[in-house]
């Protein structure tokens, strides 16, 4: 799964709808869904999804796991953007370098439901992030072993950028594409559920 530098950032939301916390695609979320789907179709062509994508859907439904080290979090003002993410990652990495603490090893699981984080040592669940709250994910160009995503905090509503260190560049790229694939699958499932249903009963 080869991804060029310019292909490593994948938009998962559409405009401010995602940043404002659209936790569902029903009702007024249908517009957001359509816009996101259009962007995703372009993104997937651009990112050259592997021919084995169809074979990956079943394991992705159950969740694909990656063992990473959690670097930290910083608040951001925008839900998406390469420059925004790069600046946020620089802040996180700079803070992590001066800190004396040992990085927490986590198992990051990606599925159409979203991202879950589990402590790799204690097996304690750290956090579950709904796919509807994630607006952006990227592999940093300079820190190419760093994967990061932007999501809206369920508690405060603030936009947070979380960064993780992977053992290899290819793993960071794989996590980024897997999140994009999970969003595509979530979109497909939403469309299948709402086909002919006029949007259902609104967002969750």
VEXVOZA-366093 format. One line per 2 residues: their letters; for each residue z, y, x of C-alpha. Coordinates in nm, 3 decimals, padded with zeros to 5 digits, always signed. Example, Ala and Ser with C-alpha at 12.3 -4.5 7.8 and 13.67 -1.06 7.14 Angstrom:
BEGIN
AS> +00.780,-00.450,+01.230  +00.714,-00.106,+01.367;
END
This chain:
BEGIN
XX> +00.000,+00.000,+00.000  -00.127,+00.281,+00.223;
XX> -00.065,+00.640,+00.121  -00.186,+00.945,+00.309;
XX> +00.042,+01.241,+00.376  -00.106,+01.443,+00.092;
XX> -00.069,+01.153,-00.149  +00.302,+01.096,-00.107;
XX> +00.424,+01.344,-00.369  +00.398,+01.222,-00.726;
XX> +00.462,+01.440,-01.028  +00.644,+01.259,-01.305;
XX> +00.685,+01.535,-01.560  +00.482,+01.808,-01.721;
XX> +00.588,+02.171,-01.691  +00.923,+02.291,-01.815;
XX> +00.946,+02.033,-02.094  +01.080,+01.775,-01.854;
XX> +01.305,+02.023,-01.675  +01.452,+02.132,-02.005;
XX> +01.569,+01.777,-02.063  +01.318,+01.613,-02.295;
XX> +01.496,+01.278,-02.317  +01.228,+01.120,-02.532;
XX> +00.862,+01.135,-02.612  +00.879,+01.129,-02.989;
XX> +00.840,+01.431,-03.216  +00.786,+01.747,-03.011;
XX> +00.794,+01.528,-02.699  +00.447,+01.399,-02.789;
XX> +00.288,+01.710,-02.634  +00.486,+01.658,-02.315;
XX> +00.388,+01.291,-02.314  +00.020,+01.369,-02.344;
XX> +00.029,+01.626,-02.065  +00.226,+01.394,-01.839;
XX> -00.009,+01.109,-01.910  -00.314,+01.317,-01.821;
XX> -00.157,+01.423,-01.492  -00.050,+01.068,-01.416;
XX> -00.399,+00.933,-01.463  -00.520,+01.179,-01.201;
XX> -00.222,+01.104,-00.978  -00.282,+00.730,-00.983;
XX> -00.649,+00.765,-00.896  -00.551,+01.001,-00.615;
XX> -00.277,+00.771,-00.489  -00.502,+00.465,-00.496;
XX> -00.276,+00.222,-00.675  -00.322,-00.131,-00.542;
XX> -00.548,-00.377,-00.724  -00.239,-00.593,-00.773;
XX> -00.088,-00.325,-01.002  -00.129,-00.552,-01.305;
XX> +00.062,-00.828,-01.127  +00.344,-00.586,-01.043;
XX> +00.418,-00.490,-01.402  +00.627,-00.796,-01.485;
XX> +00.870,-00.766,-01.190  +00.886,-00.390,-01.246;
XX> +01.004,-00.448,-01.603  +01.307,-00.631,-01.461;
XX> +01.354,-00.375,-01.185  +01.240,-00.353,-00.822;
XX> +01.516,-00.307,-00.565  +01.526,-00.114,-00.238;
XX> +01.819,-00.090,+00.004  +01.851,+00.269,+00.126;
XX> +02.110,+00.506,+00.270  +02.213,+00.797,+00.049;
XX> +02.187,+01.127,+00.239  +02.314,+01.361,-00.029;
XX> +02.220,+01.605,-00.303  +02.136,+01.971,-00.339;
XX> +02.063,+02.188,-00.642  +01.709,+02.315,-00.693;
XX> +01.561,+02.579,-00.921  +01.230,+02.412,-01.005;
XX> +01.161,+02.067,-01.157  +00.863,+01.999,-00.929;
XX> +00.675,+02.120,-00.627  +00.607,+02.002,-00.274;
XX> +00.749,+02.315,-00.106  +01.061,+02.305,-00.323;
XX> +01.122,+01.940,-00.239  +01.059,+01.989,+00.132;
XX> +01.309,+02.275,+00.147  +01.568,+02.075,-00.047;
XX> +01.525,+01.774,+00.184  +01.568,+02.000,+00.490;
XX> +01.898,+02.126,+00.350  +02.019,+01.775,+00.271;
XX> +01.921,+01.636,+00.613  +02.076,+01.933,+00.796;
XX> +02.404,+01.887,+00.610  +02.397,+01.511,+00.668;
XX> +02.346,+01.557,+01.043  +02.650,+01.781,+01.090;
XX> +02.873,+01.562,+00.876  +03.082,+01.289,+01.034;
XX> +03.080,+01.059,+00.735  +02.901,+00.726,+00.727;
XX> +02.605,+00.721,+00.492  +02.658,+00.517,+00.178;
XX> +02.426,+00.218,+00.161  +02.292,+00.180,-00.191;
XX> +02.065,-00.055,-00.381  +01.816,+00.164,-00.564;
XX> +01.656,-00.020,-00.856  +01.345,+00.118,-01.022;
XX> +01.232,+00.014,-01.372  +01.064,+00.179,-01.672;
XX> +01.414,+00.271,-01.786  +01.467,+00.483,-01.476;
XX> +01.659,+00.458,-01.149  +01.995,+00.288,-01.100;
XX> +02.212,+00.319,-00.791  +02.458,+00.051,-00.686;
XX> +02.687,+00.052,-00.383  +02.545,-00.217,-00.154;
XX> +02.888,-00.318,-00.022  +03.115,-00.305,-00.326;
XX> +02.838,-00.375,-00.584  +02.988,-00.092,-00.791;
XX> +02.741,+00.094,-01.013  +02.712,+00.450,-00.888;
XX> +02.472,+00.606,-01.140  +02.195,+00.539,-01.391;
XX> +01.921,+00.801,-01.417  +01.698,+00.783,-01.723;
XX> +01.325,+00.797,-01.656  +01.314,+01.090,-01.900;
XX> +01.535,+01.300,-01.669  +01.325,+01.250,-01.354;
XX> +01.070,+01.524,-01.295  +00.950,+01.465,-00.938;
XX> +00.964,+01.221,-00.649  +00.829,+01.240,-00.296;
XX> +00.820,+01.099,+00.053  +00.879,+01.390,+00.287;
XX> +00.593,+01.475,+00.527  +00.812,+01.557,+00.826;
XX> +01.108,+01.329,+00.755  +00.873,+01.048,+00.658;
XX> +01.147,+00.789,+00.615  +01.312,+01.006,+00.349;
XX> +01.253,+00.944,-00.021  +01.376,+01.202,-00.269;
XX> +01.366,+01.263,-00.642  +01.448,+01.558,-00.867;
XX> +01.632,+01.492,-01.191  +01.827,+01.687,-01.448;
XX> +02.201,+01.625,-01.446  +02.317,+01.470,-01.771;
XX> +02.652,+01.650,-01.741  +02.557,+02.004,-01.638;
XX> +02.184,+02.021,-01.707  +02.127,+02.145,-01.351;
XX> +01.830,+02.026,-01.150  +01.937,+01.807,-00.858;
XX> +01.740,+01.678,-00.562  +01.875,+01.350,-00.423;
XX> +01.756,+01.218,-00.086  +01.767,+00.870,+00.067;
XX> +01.689,+00.735,+00.413  +01.479,+00.420,+00.429;
XX> +01.446,+00.183,+00.728  +01.070,+00.243,+00.751;
XX> +00.813,+00.500,+00.642  +00.628,+00.238,+00.438;
XX> +00.941,+00.162,+00.238  +00.989,+00.530,+00.150;
XX> +00.626,+00.542,+00.036  +00.669,+00.222,-00.163;
XX> +00.971,+00.364,-00.347  +00.775,+00.677,-00.438;
XX> +00.482,+00.481,-00.578  +00.712,+00.238,-00.758;
XX> +00.880,+00.527,-00.942  +00.535,+00.658,-01.038;
XX> +00.436,+00.313,-01.159  +00.758,+00.290,-01.360;
XX> +00.676,+00.619,-01.528  +00.326,+00.495,-01.610;
XX> +00.472,+00.179,-01.762  +00.726,+00.381,-01.961;
XX> +00.440,+00.594,-02.088  +00.239,+00.284,-02.183;
XX> +00.539,+00.136,-02.365  +00.600,+00.463,-02.548;
XX> +00.236,+00.482,-02.658  +00.241,+00.119,-02.774;
XX> +00.562,+00.175,-02.970  +00.434,+00.492,-03.136;
XX> +00.076,+00.381,-03.195  -00.005,+00.474,-03.550;
XX> +00.353,+00.574,-03.614  +00.311,+00.949,-03.602;
XX> +00.569,+00.996,-03.327  +00.865,+00.807,-03.472;
XX> +01.196,+00.970,-03.517  +01.200,+01.212,-03.229;
XX> +01.347,+01.198,-02.879  +01.665,+01.026,-02.778;
END
